Amino acid sequence: MKVVVQRVSSASVRVNGETVGRCGPGYLLLVAAHRDDTMEIAAKCARRVANLRIMPDEHGRMNVALKQSKSDGPQVLAISQFTLYGDTTQRRPSFIASAPGDVAQPLFEAFVESLRNENLDVETGVFGANMQVELVNDGPVTVIVDES
């Protein structure tokens, strides 16, 4: 599983012009399942994301985990993003390493549930939909968590 973690002031996702998820301040997560991923990998990845210390402390240093920071409303917006496993060695990317939808969706849902079990308020987009994502990157801070 691969997750692009962006610290945001705010983020939202629309499907067919309707906002279906939002967060802020917190994380926008772009989440991809690898074809060999398991439920255990999804849970481990979620724990790593929940415990990342990239939120600012009282001195502005990246030293606080999101689950320890105070926030009103959703803290996480998680978006499924199979293209993260795109092989770009050719001009036309190959997505053979990405889990197919019927495998990826339960893994994505397990990842989100694991985040919720870490006491994070999580909203999502719509799995497999054409989504428009807007964000205000804070910092900017962007890191990648890779459990492949």
For each residue, the residues with C-beta under 8 A, 3 or more apart:
1: 31 32 33 34 37 41 42 45 107 111 145 146 147 148
2: 31 32 34 84 85 144 145 146 147 148
3: 29 30 31 32 45 49 111 144 145 146
4: 29 30 81 84 142 143 144
5: 27 28 29 49 52 54 142 143 144 145
6: 11 27 28 29 30 135 137 140 141 142
7: 25 26 27 54 55 137 138 139 140 141 142
8: 11 23 24 25 26 27 28 77 135 136 137 138
9: 24 25 136 137 138
10: 22 23 24 25 135 136
11: 6 8 22 23 24 28 77 133 134 135 136
12: 19 21 22 23 77 133 134 135
13: 19 20 21 22 77 79 124 125 131 132 133 134
14: 17 18 19 20 131 132 134
15: 18 20 125 126 129 130 131 132
16:
17: 14
18: 14 15
19: 12 13 14 22
20: 13 14 15 123 124 125 126 131
21: 12 13 74 77 79 123 124 125
22: 10 11 12 13 19 73 74 77 123
23: 8 10 11 12 26 27 28 73 74 75 76 77 121 123
24: 8 9 10 11 73 74 77 136
25: 7 8 9 10 69 71 75 138
26: 7 8 23 66 69 71 74 75 76 77
27: 5 6 7 8 23 49 66 75 76 77
28: 5 6 8 11 23 76 77 79 133 135
29: 3 4 5 6 49 76 77 78 79
30: 3 4 6 79 81 84
31: 1 2 3 78 79 80 81 84 108 111
32: 1 2 3 80 81 82 83 84 85 98 104
33: 1 37 42 82 98 99 103 104 107 108
34: 1 2 37 85 97 98 99 148
35: 96 97 98 99 100 103
36: 148
37: 1 33 34 41 42 99 103 107 147 148
38: 41 42 107
39: 42 43 106 107 110
40: 43 44
41: 1 37 38 44 45 107 147
42: 1 33 37 38 39 45 46 107 108 110 111 114
43: 39 40 46 47 110 111 114
44: 40 41 47 48 147
45: 1 3 41 42 48 49 111 114 145 147
46: 42 43 49 50 111 112 114 115 117 118
47: 43 44 50 51 114 118
48: 44 45 51 52 145 147
49: 3 5 27 29 45 46 52 115 145
50: 46 47 65 66 67 115 118 120
51: 47 48 65 67 118
52: 5 48 49 65 66 143 145
53: 62 63 64 65
54: 5 7 62 66 141 143
55: 7 62 63 64 65 66 68 69
56: 59 60 61 62 63 64
57: 60 61 62 63 64
58:
59: 56 63
60: 56 57
61: 56 57
62: 53 54 55 56 57 141
63: 53 55 56 57 59
64: 53 55 56 57 68 69
65: 50 51 52 53 55 68 69
66: 26 27 50 52 54 55 69 75 76 120
67: 50 51 118 119 120
68: 55 64 65
69: 25 26 55 64 65 66 75
70:
71: 25 26 75 121
72:
73: 22 23 24 121
74: 21 22 23 24 26 77 121 122 123
75: 23 25 26 27 66 69 71 120 121 122
76: 23 26 27 28 29 66 115 120 121 122 123
77: 8 11 12 13 21 22 23 24 26 27 28 29 74 122 123 124 125 133
78: 29 31 108 111 112 115 122 123 124 125
79: 13 21 28 29 30 31 124 125 131 133
80: 31 32 104 105 108 124 125 127 128
81: 4 30 31 32 84
82: 32 33 85 95 98 99 101 104
83: 32 86 93 95 98
84: 2 4 30 31 32 81 98
85: 2 32 34 82 95 97 98
86: 83 93 94 95 98
87: 90 93 94 95 96 97
88: 93
89:
90: 87 93 94
91:
92:
93: 83 86 87 88 90
94: 86 87 90 97
95: 82 83 85 86 87 98
96: 35 87
97: 34 35 85 87 94
98: 32 33 34 35 82 83 84 85 86 95 104
99: 33 34 35 37 82 103 104 107
100: 35 103 104
101: 82 104 105 127 128
102: 105
103: 33 35 37 99 100 106 107
104: 32 33 80 82 98 99 100 101 107 108 127
105: 80 101 102 108 109 127 128
106: 39 103 109 110
107: 1 33 37 38 39 41 42 99 103 104 110 111
108: 31 33 42 78 80 104 105 111 112 127
109: 105 106 112 113 127
110: 39 42 43 106 107 113 114
111: 1 3 31 42 43 45 46 78 107 108 114 115
112: 46 78 108 109 115 116 122 124
113: 109 110 116 117
114: 42 43 45 46 47 110 111 117 118
115: 46 49 50 76 78 111 112 118 120 122
116: 112 113 119 120 121 122
117: 46 113 114
118: 46 47 50 51 67 114 115
119: 67 116
120: 50 66 67 75 76 115 116
121: 23 71 73 74 75 76 116
122: 74 75 76 77 78 112 115 116
123: 20 21 22 23 74 76 77 78
124: 13 20 21 77 78 79 80 112 127
125: 13 15 20 21 77 78 79 80 129 131 133
126: 15 20 129 131
127: 80 101 104 105 108 109 124
128: 80 101 105
129: 15 125 126
130: 15
131: 13 14 15 20 79 125 126
132: 13 14 15
133: 11 12 13 28 77 79 125
134: 11 12 13 14
135: 6 8 10 11 12 28
136: 8 9 10 11 24
137: 6 7 8 9 140 141 142
138: 7 8 9 25 141
139: 7 142
140: 6 7 137
141: 6 7 54 62 137 138
142: 4 5 6 7 137 139
143: 4 5 52 54
144: 2 3 4 5
145: 1 2 3 5 45 48 49 52
146: 1 2 3
147: 1 2 37 41 44 45 48
148: 1 2 34 36 37
